[in-house]
């Protein structure tokens, strides 16, 4: 069991690292760096955020559908429509039938 957990943690860490190319993920990472966190700590925060979004999608039976970032929308409010209130992640989802 210990090896499987270590592999899962590594997968989330590497996923977070790869997601730094995404503007929304990069903004979250930069915010954590501005708060005084070191690189590894900021990546772990991002990995946890991504895990929270994945858990919410599994719990709700929804799919991930990325939305344009708030920076690209000049009239966007502080929380993008469809964003998760817990994580601040901007996403919309549909049920498993795809009907919304």
C-alpha positions in Angstrom: 0.0 0.0 0.0 2.8 2.4 0.8 4.3 2.2 -2.6 1.0 2.8 -4.3 0.4 5.9 -2.2 3.9 7.2 -3.0 3.2 6.7 -6.7 -0.1 8.5 -6.5 1.6 11.5 -4.7 4.3 11.6 -7.3 1.7 11.5 -10.1 -0.1 14.5 -8.6 3.2 16.4 -8.0 4.3 15.8 -11.7 0.8 16.8 -12.9 1.1 20.1 -10.9 4.5 20.7 -12.3 3.3 20.1 -15.9 0.3 22.3 -15.4 2.5 25.4 -14.8 2.2 26.0 -18.5 -1.6 26.7 -18.0 -2.2 30.4 -17.1 -4.8 29.6 -14.4 -2.4 27.1 -12.7 0.5 29.5 -13.1 -1.4 32.3 -11.5 -2.2 30.1 -8.5 1.4 29.0 -8.2 2.6 32.6 -8.5 0.1 33.6 -5.8 1.6 31.0 -3.5 5.1 32.2 -4.2 4.1 35.8 -3.4 2.7 34.5 -0.1 6.3 33.4 0.7 6.1 29.7 -0.1 9.1 27.9 -1.7 8.9 26.3 -5.1 8.2 22.8 -3.7 5.6 24.1 -1.2 3.8 26.0 -4.0 3.8 23.0 -6.2 2.3 20.8 -3.4 -0.4 23.5 -2.9 -1.2 23.3 -6.6 -1.2 19.5 -6.6 -3.7 19.5 -3.6 -5.9 22.0 -5.5 -5.9 19.8 -8.5 -6.7 16.7 -6.4 -9.6 18.6 -4.8 -11.0 19.4 -8.2 -10.6 15.8 -9.3 -12.4 14.6 -6.2 -15.3 17.0 -6.7 -15.7 15.8 -10.3 -15.7 12.1 -9.2 -18.2 12.9 -6.3 -20.5 14.8 -8.6 -20.1 12.5 -11.7 -19.0 15.4 -13.9 -16.4 16.1 -16.5 -13.7 18.8 -16.6 -14.3 21.5 -19.1 -11.7 24.3 -19.0 -13.0 27.8 -19.3 -11.1 30.9 -20.5 -9.1 32.4 -17.6 -10.4 35.5 -15.9 -7.4 37.5 -17.2 -8.6 36.9 -20.8 -12.1 38.2 -20.0 -12.1 42.0 -19.4 -15.6 42.0 -17.7 -15.0 39.0 -15.5 -15.7 39.3 -11.8 -13.6 38.0 -8.9 -14.9 34.4 -9.2 -15.4 33.1 -12.8 -18.8 31.6 -13.6 -18.7 27.9 -12.9 -15.7 28.1 -10.7 -15.4 26.0 -7.6 -15.9 28.0 -4.4 -13.7 25.7 -2.4 -10.6 25.7 -4.7 -11.2 28.8 -6.9 -10.5 26.5 -9.9 -12.3 27.8 -13.0 -14.1 24.9 -14.5 -17.5 23.9 -15.6 -18.9 20.4 -15.6 -21.6 18.3 -17.1 -23.1 15.1 -15.7 -22.0 11.8 -17.1 -24.7 11.9 -19.7 -23.3 15.2 -21.1 -26.5 17.0 -20.7 -25.4 19.6 -18.1 
